[in-house]
């Protein structure tokens, strides 16, 4: 597990700030179900979320700034999808905040505090 550093905390804060708005969180959830070939344009996103195209554009600007979302021009429209280059890093940042690690089998396990009764009881 990464040592708690100012850089790590600032990166986590930026991630959570980008996700703090309910509409942005819905956008990320919707886009996480898509892949490049099924990326969605602003018009489609606005329709699915029930908000204006300008609102979607503003939220996408914040998500792109945080590195969460990428866009690719297809014809006259830009289609958006979760940035695959940062997906694993984001997962690690969230797990780090929760103080958990992934085990060998992909299971999430609790990491005890050093010197705690849990830690002392461990073999």
C-alpha positions as CSV (number, residue, x, y, z in Angstrom):
1,X,0.0,0.0,0.0
2,X,1.3,3.5,-0.8
3,X,2.6,5.6,2.0
4,X,0.3,8.5,2.8
5,X,1.8,11.5,1.1
6,X,0.6,15.0,0.4
7,X,0.7,14.3,-3.3
8,X,-1.5,11.2,-2.9
9,X,-4.0,13.0,-0.7
10,X,-4.2,15.9,-3.2
11,X,-4.8,13.5,-6.1
12,X,-7.5,11.8,-4.1
13,X,-9.1,15.1,-3.2
14,X,-9.2,16.2,-6.9
15,X,-10.8,12.8,-7.8
16,X,-13.5,13.1,-5.2
17,X,-14.1,16.8,-6.0
18,X,-14.7,15.8,-9.7
19,X,-17.1,13.1,-8.5
20,X,-18.8,15.3,-5.8
21,X,-21.6,16.4,-8.1
22,X,-24.5,13.9,-8.5
23,X,-24.8,14.6,-12.2
24,X,-21.1,14.0,-12.8
25,X,-21.2,10.8,-10.8
26,X,-24.2,9.7,-12.9
27,X,-22.1,10.5,-16.0
28,X,-19.2,8.5,-14.8
29,X,-21.4,5.5,-14.0
30,X,-23.1,5.7,-17.4
31,X,-19.8,6.1,-19.3
32,X,-18.2,3.3,-17.3
33,X,-20.7,0.9,-18.9
34,X,-19.6,2.0,-22.3
35,X,-16.4,1.2,-24.3
36,X,-14.8,3.0,-27.1
37,X,-17.0,1.6,-29.8
38,X,-20.1,2.4,-27.7
39,X,-19.0,5.8,-26.5
40,X,-21.8,8.4,-26.2
41,X,-22.0,12.0,-27.5
42,X,-23.3,15.0,-25.5
43,X,-26.8,14.7,-27.0
44,X,-27.1,11.0,-26.1
45,X,-25.8,11.7,-22.6
46,X,-28.2,14.6,-22.0
47,X,-31.1,12.5,-23.1
48,X,-30.2,9.6,-20.9
49,X,-29.6,11.9,-17.8
50,X,-32.5,14.2,-18.4
51,X,-30.4,17.4,-18.3
52,X,-29.5,20.0,-20.9
53,X,-26.6,19.5,-23.4
54,X,-24.9,22.6,-22.0
55,X,-25.0,21.1,-18.5
56,X,-23.5,17.8,-19.8
57,X,-20.8,19.8,-21.6
58,X,-19.9,21.7,-18.4
59,X,-19.8,18.5,-16.4
60,X,-17.7,16.7,-19.0
61,X,-15.2,19.6,-18.9
62,X,-14.7,19.0,-15.2
63,X,-14.3,15.2,-15.7
64,X,-11.9,15.7,-18.6
65,X,-9.9,18.1,-16.5
66,X,-9.6,15.5,-13.8
67,X,-8.5,12.9,-16.4
68,X,-11.5,10.7,-15.8
69,X,-13.0,11.1,-19.3
70,X,-11.7,11.2,-22.8
71,X,-13.4,12.3,-26.0
72,X,-12.9,11.2,-29.6
73,X,-14.3,13.0,-32.6
74,X,-16.4,10.7,-34.8
75,X,-17.7,12.8,-37.8
76,X,-19.3,15.9,-36.5
77,X,-19.7,14.8,-32.9
78,X,-17.3,14.0,-30.0
79,X,-18.0,10.8,-28.2
80,X,-17.0,10.3,-24.6
81,X,-15.8,7.4,-22.6
82,X,-13.9,6.6,-19.4
83,X,-10.2,7.2,-19.8
84,X,-8.8,3.6,-19.8
85,X,-5.3,4.9,-19.1
86,X,-6.3,6.0,-15.6
87,X,-8.9,3.4,-14.6
88,X,-6.6,1.3,-12.5
89,X,-5.0,4.3,-10.9
90,X,-8.4,5.7,-9.9
91,X,-9.4,2.3,-8.4
92,X,-6.2,2.3,-6.4
93,X,-6.8,5.8,-5.1
94,X,-10.3,4.9,-3.9
95,X,-9.1,1.7,-2.3
96,X,-6.3,3.6,-0.6
97,X,-8.8,6.1,0.9
98,X,-10.8,3.1,2.3
99,X,-7.5,1.6,3.7
100,X,-8.0,-1.7,1.9
101,X,-5.8,-3.7,-0.5
102,X,-6.7,-6.3,-3.0
103,X,-5.7,-9.9,-2.1
104,X,-4.2,-12.4,-4.6
105,X,-7.7,-13.7,-5.5
106,X,-9.0,-10.1,-6.2
107,X,-10.7,-10.1,-2.8
108,X,-10.7,-6.9,-0.8
109,X,-9.2,-7.3,2.7
110,X,-8.9,-4.9,5.6
111,X,-5.4,-3.6,6.4
112,X,-5.0,-3.2,10.2
113,X,-3.3,-0.2,11.8
114,X,0.2,-1.0,12.9
115,X,0.3,-1.7,16.7
116,X,-3.4,-2.3,16.9
117,X,-4.9,-5.4,18.6
118,X,-5.7,-6.8,15.1
119,X,-2.0,-6.3,14.0
120,X,-0.6,-7.9,17.2
121,X,-2.9,-10.9,16.9
122,X,-1.8,-11.6,13.3
123,X,0.9,-14.4,13.0
